[in-house]
Amino acid sequence: MDEETLERVRAVVTAIPPGATSTYGQVAADAGLPGRARLVGRILAEDGHDLPWHRVLRADGTCAPHIAQEQSARLRAEGVLLVDGRLPRDRR
């Protein structure tokens, strides 16, 4: 993966403020990579340890299953309300 793509995704994710969320698809679109939500997920999984990766959710407002417990805990610590493991519809 090229450095420019990494930097664009990193910049978008870094700009998500505490207490706010985005989706993998929206991050991809904002980074100039429409339709590349899976690429964003891969970047965050491989290179996102120093980013606020927990603020990026799936399109349906849920946490990724393999990181759901930690992601939910981090979001709740920032005041994000999750109901049954997902954002309420009015917050998506």
C-alpha positions as CSV (number, residue, x, y, z in Angstrom):
1,M,0.0,0.0,0.0
2,D,1.4,3.4,-0.9
3,E,2.3,6.0,1.7
4,E,-0.1,8.6,0.3
5,T,-3.1,6.3,0.8
6,L,-2.0,5.5,4.3
7,E,-1.6,9.2,5.1
8,R,-5.0,10.2,3.7
9,V,-6.8,7.5,5.8
10,R,-4.8,8.4,8.9
11,A,-5.7,12.1,8.5
12,V,-9.4,11.4,8.2
13,V,-9.5,9.1,11.2
14,T,-7.4,11.5,13.3
15,A,-9.9,14.2,12.5
16,I,-12.8,12.3,14.1
17,P,-13.3,14.1,17.4
18,P,-13.7,12.4,20.8
19,G,-17.4,11.3,21.3
20,A,-18.0,11.2,17.5
21,T,-18.0,8.3,15.1
22,S,-17.7,7.6,11.4
23,T,-18.0,4.5,9.3
24,Y,-15.4,2.6,7.3
25,G,-17.2,3.7,4.1
26,Q,-17.3,7.4,5.1
27,V,-13.7,7.4,6.0
28,A,-12.9,5.9,2.6
29,A,-15.0,8.5,0.8
30,D,-13.5,11.4,2.9
31,A,-10.0,10.1,2.1
32,G,-10.8,10.1,-1.7
33,L,-11.2,6.3,-1.8
34,P,-14.9,5.8,-2.4
35,G,-16.0,2.2,-2.2
36,R,-12.9,1.1,-0.4
37,A,-14.3,0.6,3.1
38,R,-12.5,-2.8,3.4
39,L,-9.2,-1.1,2.6
40,V,-9.8,1.3,5.5
41,G,-10.5,-1.6,7.8
42,R,-7.3,-3.3,6.7
43,I,-5.3,-0.1,7.2
44,L,-6.7,0.4,10.7
45,A,-6.1,-3.3,11.6
46,E,-2.5,-3.2,10.4
47,D,-1.4,0.4,11.0
48,G,-4.0,2.0,13.2
49,H,-2.7,1.3,16.7
50,D,-1.8,5.0,17.3
51,L,-5.1,6.3,15.8
52,P,-8.5,6.7,17.3
53,W,-9.6,3.5,15.4
54,H,-12.4,2.8,17.9
55,R,-14.4,5.8,16.4
56,V,-14.8,4.0,13.1
57,L,-17.8,1.7,12.9
58,R,-19.4,-0.6,10.4
59,A,-22.1,0.8,8.1
60,D,-24.9,-0.5,10.4
61,G,-23.5,1.3,13.4
62,T,-22.0,-1.8,15.0
63,C,-18.5,-2.5,16.2
64,A,-16.4,-5.0,14.3
65,P,-16.9,-8.4,16.0
66,H,-13.3,-9.2,16.7
67,I,-12.7,-5.9,18.5
68,A,-16.2,-5.2,19.7
69,Q,-15.5,-5.4,23.5
70,E,-12.5,-3.0,23.4
71,Q,-14.1,-0.7,20.9
72,S,-17.4,-0.5,22.9
73,A,-15.5,0.3,26.1
74,R,-13.4,3.0,24.4
75,L,-16.5,4.6,22.9
76,R,-18.4,4.5,26.1
77,A,-15.5,6.2,27.9
78,E,-15.9,9.1,25.4
79,G,-19.6,9.3,26.1
80,V,-20.9,7.5,23.0
81,L,-24.1,5.7,23.7
82,L,-24.4,2.2,22.3
83,V,-27.6,0.3,22.5
84,D,-27.3,-3.5,22.1
85,G,-23.8,-3.0,20.7
86,R,-24.7,-0.4,18.1
87,L,-25.3,3.3,17.7
88,P,-29.0,4.3,17.9
89,R,-30.4,5.2,14.5
90,D,-30.6,8.9,15.3
91,R,-26.8,8.9,15.9
92,R,-25.9,7.3,12.6
